[in-house]
Amino acid sequence: MCGITGYVGSRQVAPILVEALGYLEYRGYDSAGIAVLHDNKIDISRSIGKVSSLKFLVQQKKVEGQIGLGHTRWATHGQPSEKNAHPHSDCHGKIVVVHNGIIDGHMELKKVLENEGHIFSSQTDSEVLAHLIEKYYDGDLSVAVGKVLKNILGSYSLGVMHVDHPGLLVVARHQSPLLVGCGDNENFISSDIRAILSQTRRIIFLEDQEMASLTAKDIHIETIDGKKIDRKPHFVEESLEQSEKNGYDHFMLKEIFEQPTAIKRTLESRVFEDKKSGLLSVDMGFDEEEIKNIKNIVIVSCGTSWHAGLIARRYIEKLCKIPVSVEYAAEFRYNEPLIDRKTLVIGISQSGETADTLAAIREAKKYGSRIIALCNVVGSSLSREADRTIYTYAGPEIGVASTKAFTCQLTLLYLLALDLAYKNKQMDGDEVSKCIMKIQGITASIEKSLSTENLDKIKHISCKYSQSRNFLYLGRGSGFAIALEGALKLKEISYIHAEGYHAGEMKHGPIALIDKNMPVVVLALKGRRYDKILANIAEIKARDGKVIAIATEGDDAIVELTDEVIYVPDVDRFMTPLVAVIPLQLLSYYIAFQRNCDVDQPRNLAKSVTVE
Ligand code: M6R
């Protein structure tokens, strides 16, 4: 994963790099480092842990210089340590490299280089790049980088500096994001827009197998084969404001509370009122002919976005009668998928940079399938590689645990199902309009779920169960997907083992785990499967398990059957996932808070998983 940044210009570079790394920290935070070129020397500062430790080190050292590279790391090869932190250099400290991605076959390359006399000082795959550039360097840095890139396999976004070229950064990308920020007599590079948005809004996105040579005044882009590319910068309007905590203890809590607004924004981006009929309608950009040709839909995604896919399958199959399968992106391309030109593939990703999801859609393209991206980050790799992108307008999601992106994904997937159903003649305009009105009402229901009374209750339950070692989450129908999501939220930020299971499957194994120490969160909402869920609750209680029920407002009877009840508003059956997930997000947040965990940046994780 990792994030990289760089600057060349006339200002002091260290604070610029450190500020950018702060924004990139969501991509990895086990170590960070910068390299600054000054007075014919490259000074490298690296520290284990978060960017704040690096900031302290850089301030102590009073690092000076006007050109440099920075990196924040999520360990793939080699444990988190100062030695394995980037930037990495060649044998003589003349070349430095920052790298995001994975170099395939780096062990073999390393052996060859060692036999040729190169001395390695880290366990990373990235260091190979510094030594390869050293090997191929013959006075022209960009030629050397191009030669290396033609001879390696793997993924990279890369920044390179050489002592002999004091005003030059050479950068490149392949399957890891990289963009160039254009300033006035200064230029920037970054893995992500927001990291340099306070410096410039003029952005050039590099494509796969492209490289750029940057000086303070010039940007020269070419393919790694040396073909010149003329590309104009985009003007990016995104605001940085949303990237602040605004008084909340954590981004995650802020993002949970932002959900009503984020959903409203997402709805407004796609819903229209017909002036004549007064009916509400939605347009996702499909035309009727295109829909006639869709034989099946395949959703590819990971983690929380995969859970959104599970719920989308229900929306699409029930409303549009088109068969849907939901695949783990990490498996998809190894499964010889049964897809073709009549398959619509939907890639769901908050970041649009998840390596597995990108690989899955690239695979689908080979079969001629049409690719739709459902994405939150404008300009991300997924959005640029898909045939079309439908954006969620959740705003920047900084907390590693996905919350508002998930509910916005569900909202948009529901609208997508309505649009398909209408154009597929499964629903008429009146029915679609009524459904849209219902989902518009969901923001008020979510606001209600975020009431102080509810928060107090959830905080109380969190205190009671925060020391539990295991949790089980059970649900049926879409409640099963929400059970998976609730369990994922809890384990990733509180480090408590939590398992999401289909309630009907409990008796086929997991019931053996139940005893008085096992809290079981049960999605017990009113609906077709309610009686079955009550039977599961009885089975848990008969074995002394502790039941925390997520129940429908007004269901007073459930109090007697369970240990704790958290109520959510009674909403349309398609909308229950949107309200049911809110208490689970809060429960995991407050449990992690109780346990003093690093809520926004849990250990071993990163916001975007940009490696396979
Ligand atoms: O950016 P994406 O939606 O593609 O990310 C997919 C997963 O990595 C992500 O949802 C992950 O599971 C979250 N940390 C869950 O909260």
Boltz pocket constraint, residues with backbone or C-beta under 6 A from the ligand:
constraints:
  - pocket:
      binder: B
      contacts: [[A, 302], [A, 303], [A, 304], [A, 305], [A, 348], [A, 349], [A, 350], [A, 351], [A, 352], [A, 353], [A, 354], [A, 357], [A, 400], [A, 401], [A, 402], [A, 403], [A, 488], [A, 489], [A, 492], [A, 606], [A, 607], [A, 608], [A, 609]]
      max_distance: 6.0
